[in-house]
């Protein structure tokens, strides 16, 4: 299985209006860290597989055969800076 791993740590954002010639940059602090993993079940996707191939599925309406493959997407996160709020 081929795997891609993405780690997102976006904390800042720029906000502006199209014709205003103004923009604001808002600096933030990361609250959570997110990790995205994408696993593809085949080494190469064949858009025109043979009819007897295991990578052929039937469309939802049953009228045509279409290529198919397994795809696993996993989102995981953990908080790094959230503290318990006490009164």
N, C-alpha and C positions, 0 to 999 in steps of 0.2 A: 504494500500500500504506500503510495506517495503521500508525503505530509508537508504542509506549509504551516508555519507558526507565526502569528502576528502578536506583538505586544504593544498595546496602546497606552501611552502616557501623555495625553493631551491636557494641558492645564491652562493655556492662554487662548483668548479668542479676540478677533478683530471684528468690530461692528461698524457699519457705515451705511449711508444712503447713496443711491446710485448717482444722483446729480448734485449732491450737496458739497462736494469737495471736502468732506470732513469724515474722519473715522476715529473710533475710540479703540484702544487696545486695553482689554481687561485682563489683568494678571490674576491667575487663580492658583490654588494650591491643590494638588491631587488628593482626592478623597478615597478613591479606589484605584486599584491597578487591575487591568483587564488583560486576559490572555485568550486569543482565538486560535483554535487549531482546526485545520481543514485537511481531511484525509480523503484521497481519491483512490477508489478500489482497483483501478487499472493503471498501467504505465502510460497508455496512449488511448485516446478516445477515437474510435473508428466511426465516422459519420455514416458509412454505408456498409454495415456488417453483413456477412452471409446469413441466409435464412436459418441455417442450422446452428448458428453461433449462440453461445450462452449469453452474449451481450445484446440479444434482440428481445424486445418486449412488444406487447400489443398495446395500441393506443387505447385510451379510456373508452372510446365508443366502439372498439373492436374492429374498425375498418382497415387499419393499416398497421404495419410493423414499424417500430421505431427503435433507434439505438438506446441502450440503457446502461447504467453503471452505478456502482455504490458510491455515495458521497456522505461522509460523516463530518458534521460541523459541531464543534464544542466551544462554548463560551464559559470561561471561568473567571472569577474575580476574587479579590481579597481587599479588605480595607487596610490601609497603612497608617492613617492618621486620625481615624475617628476615635475619640475618647468618650468615656461615659460622662454624661452631664449630671452633676450632683446639685442638689438644692442648697 
